[in-house]
Amino acid sequence: MKALDGVRILDFTHVQSGPTCTQLLAWLGADCIKVERPGTGDITRGQLQDIPKVDSLYFTMLNHNKRSITIDARNPQGKAVLEALVKTCDVMVENFAPGALDRMGFTWEHIQELNPRMILASVKGFGPGPYEDCKVYENVAQCAGGSASTTGFDDGPPMVTGAQIGDTGTGLHLALGIVSALYQRVTTGRGQKVLCAMQDGVLNLCRVKLRDQQRLAHGPLTEYPQYPDGEFGDAVPRAGNSSGGGQPGWILKCKGWETDPNAYIYFIAQAPVWEAICDVIGKPEWKTDPGYAKPPARLPKLKQIFDTIEQWTMTKTKFEAMDILNKYDIPCGPILSMKEIAEEQSLRDTGTVVEVDHPTRGKYLTVGNPIKMSDSISEVKRSPLLGEHTDEILRDVLRFDDGRIAEIKASGALGGAPTRAAAE
Ligand code: COA
């Protein structure tokens, strides 16, 4: 059994934020029916294509475990099919630009008339306010949600991060909202709207920086690299690679750093293991020296301390350093390249990295479900081809007979030009 067996999703999402949400629900067992525009489908099918005329990895890696139906929402017959799907599904997920769903005729009022149990889940760039009508992509959300201003080095410009916290992060938030609304519906019998704004999702992931904004009023941020010599302005500065928590940390060079851009380790100088750190790096005198023995004494010297630790890490590969440090419970993490992650056997063993076979692409790697449950099977199935399940959904989900299906097809609602008979 799968956790969300019996839940049917009308997946009207595109690009990344919405698809990551519905992919997660589909991994957990929901029947996810992806509605795509005839001809092109989700725009990502054709974006960043590495193999001509084959669904891109961008698309395939965001749309596993789904079925695809092509529907022209502006065609009256297409709209009728969508309405029938609204009646039979539990959740409708969309991430169109603000107002687009209403313009298609699917206002919240209309959706409720069709199915009062329907949960309408939306991703938008911004919540209500001055920017609510704006279209938003990942990096815009990272900038507007506080991530970019707090990422990077003090002497450099704001930076976006490679983790897709605006898109995938918001998709994750939305999935939790959907599951909660499904749970509430068990009691109320009613659906509801669930909205996740990307700015809000990013800010939620950046909450430690709003914490630091308020700490600034009471003095310098002593774990930041600007302390004690640099200046703090009135907004949280970029903290380089310092830790976001109470334990000082930094990224240090390891053996081979001159040629390998990822020969680095993240090192946390955690207070309870300070004595072990001193022994490992060959500085036993720091254990009793009042200038180093206690955390407050170390804070003004963090740069010098990490420079000294780096003299030791540079004599080891990141994996050797990891092995030695872990013997003493010293928290650290190798900087892993995507190549190393793709080749890591333990991630394959847990299903976090999965090889999938695709009819036109062949084998490719994807990230599987990161949520592991003890009593719910999770499997990763390849993404659908455009419109692959159109007939199956009309027949088996909507229970349309052959005559009705032929009529809808002839109208052009599922793609292709309307036939003369339909036009007359
Ligand atoms: N049949 C007919 N029309 C369809 C259709 C279908 N099956 N599917 C989509 N359309 C139409 C929509 O109705 C809309 O038409 P309209 O604007 O003329 O009313 C149009 O296609 C395009 O939708 P839109 O969402 O505006 O796409 P876009 O490519 O211009 O913008 C985004 C893309 C991502 C910027 C925008 O959708 C957005 O801001 N979404 C919310 C935030 C978000 O999720 N961003 C992250 C994306 S990873």
Boltz pocket constraint, residues with backbone or C-beta under 6 A from the ligand:
constraints:
  - pocket:
      binder: B
      contacts: [[A, 14], [A, 15], [A, 16], [A, 17], [A, 18], [A, 35], [A, 36], [A, 37], [A, 38], [A, 71], [A, 72], [A, 73], [A, 74], [A, 95], [A, 96], [A, 97], [A, 98], [A, 99], [A, 100], [A, 101], [A, 103], [A, 104], [A, 123], [A, 124], [A, 125], [A, 134], [A, 135], [A, 136], [A, 137], [A, 138], [A, 167]]
      max_distance: 6.0
